[in-house]
Amino acid sequence: VQLVESGGGLAQAGGSLRLSCTGSGFSFDDVNSVAWFRQAPGKARGGIASINFHEGGRRYYADAVKGRFTISADDAKETVYLEMNNLNSNDTAVYFCAITFTVNIAVGKLAMLQPRRYQHWGQGIQVTVSS
């Protein structure tokens, strides 16, 4: 199982970026949930967006990004996207995508955005927002 993030880089405050996470070595049909996390310097890794395919594709967002970020998945391309709009300096972090094949009955935002729910991770990509 391999996940590779792309699309990061430098953006201005108020601008947009789209991150992609492309998977290989598995079938997207077997994925239960996907998520994006981020980790700023000196801070813990935190979940920001997820899709639970076990709930019919229900999406969950952290309060800090709700209304600005959109997570989506393209099964045919085996790619997960994170569209990020109206960026601000607080969005500067390394962003990670993650997946799990495990069916987990625990749902809700807190459960879906917990790092321990996910077993497979990308290497991370830097996003820097200049003010």
Buried (B, 14 or more C-beta within 10 A) or exposed (E): EEBBBEBBEEBEEEBEBBBBBBBEEBEBEEBBBBBBBBBBEEEEBBBBBBBBBBEEEEBBBBEEBBEBBBBBBEEEEBBBBBBBBEBBEEBBBBBBBBBBBEEBEEBEBEBBBBBEBBEBBBEBBEBBBEE
